[in-house]
């Protein structure tokens, strides 16, 4: 019985030692390998930035600056219009106040005094 147990133990060790082992890290590494479709270009090389691209960048930035200036002009015009409307509204309110004060003075001067004294 001891011999049988030792034989089974040795055979199982041999089977485990001779079995084919796979490394999971190697397969994962191959899946993670990335293929780029571009080539790195040195910034000092001749093909780093073409003249056309630089011109497009400058044009687009100039267009952007022009659009900002245009937006500022529109805001200034709107602000001027609002200020003019406010001034007109203030003038109208002042005129209405003057009219109501003048009417109050006329109604007060038209009514005879209550104590019976005469005014010249």
MODA-V614426 format. One line per field, one symbol per residue. burial: + if it has 16 or more other ideal C-beta (glycine too) atoms within 10 Angstrom, else -. A space follows every 50 residues. Layout:
burial->???
//
This chain:
burial->-------------------------------------------------- -------------------------------------------------- --------------------
//
